[in-house]
């Protein structure tokens, strides 16, 4: 399990590259609801928490539930590798930089 936490107040869709390490290594990833990353990931792919008490309760719950923890972590890794891998992100940057018209469907746009 891993906590994707950044310094300062959470910002919409902001994350450091830590998120790629957590999802990419197949860890159950905890995300602050204030980041609005639940627009990009479901509760079947990550765990979203409201505050410190909610986070503590959820950490303890998933620590005890191996099956559910592994299932959500696996789903998160699959989605991250499919839709947010370096090839897709690089292509998006190229498309935007050079104003290329693309057939690619970027799920975050």
Secondary structure, 3 states (H helix, E strand, C coil): CEECCCCCCCCCCCCCCHHHHHHHCCCCEEEEHHHCHHHCCCCCCCEEECCHHHHHHHHHHHHHCHHHHHHHHHHHHHHHHHHCCHHHHHHHHHHHHCCCCCCCCCCCC
